[in-house]
Amino acid sequence: MSTSPSSSAQQARQAIADRLRELLRDSGLTSRAVARQAGWEESKCSRLINGRTSPSDSDIRTWCQITGHPEEIPNLIAASRNAENAYVEWRRVQRSQQRMQNLGLSLFENSRLYRIYSSNLVPWPLQVPAYMRAIMTRFSEFHEARAPDIEEAVKARVARRRYLEDGTRRCVMVIEEAVLRDRPFPDGVMREQLNYLLVGMRQANISLGIIPNGASRKQKLTESFLIYGDTTVVIELVSAMVNLTQPRDIALYVKCFDELRTDALYGPKARALIETAIKALG
């Protein structure tokens, strides 16, 4: 039986709690003794080893030092950070669109290949500012969150394009034709956006494939996702952002992306789909 992303994240947090409990048992100390040496309330130790509280980096260092296992500090801190970042609920960050643009910024900086599949929106490397603004405004309205920094967030997303301007990175994108045909935003915004696709797809290190409506296909319609190098897959759900870092998960999404690519049209055929969508706007 498959588990939800949120339950998988909870399992990762529980694994850390279990490891803290093992270190405590191996040390021969009691929770009370650890709490006394750390200057904590004893209830904090209980929360940590039962997974009710996620440990901070400082908590992990203190725990490992007191229990006599300082060599565990780097691995446990890395595991804890991964667990906390595996499932980021939008409600935690939705009041600041600029903060949302900074999520995973290190992934952009450290990756040389971005692979993006989108079934509902134009991916960020080829978005125009008006389209970005419309997405952020709609997101804030849907989540009933007042985000006063949308203009700053648009500037941050535009600035992100610098990662594709030095020629050291590649971006391979596959979208559904519905992305061109649907009208989630005013026609003026959509017209500007579609026209920019014709310009942006000429960039040497950008590849854009479009899967036509009704096409015979190898891979079925699936959730939108972004693969950073070979290290992380990011999926945006209605309620949260999910980060996958397990090699077996990444391999599945790479396989899925490769099959989606074979279903897509490129070059003149892709341009023709875009031009037809522009004409349909009138």
Secondary structure, 3 states (H helix, E strand, C coil): CCCCHHHHHHHHHHHHHHHHHHHHHHHCCCHHHHHHHHCCCHHHHHHHHCCCCCCCHHHHHHHHHHCCCHHHHHHHHHHHHHHHHHEEEHHHCCCCHHHHHHCCHHHHHHCCEEEEEECCCCCHHHCCHHHHHHHHHHHHHHCCCCCCCHHHHHHHHHHHHHHHCCCCCEEEEEEECHHHHCCCCCHHHHHHHHHHHHHHCCCCCEEEEEECCCCCCCCCCCCCEEEECCCEEEEECCCEEEEECCHHHHHHHHHHHHHHHHHCECHHHHHHHHHHHHHHCC
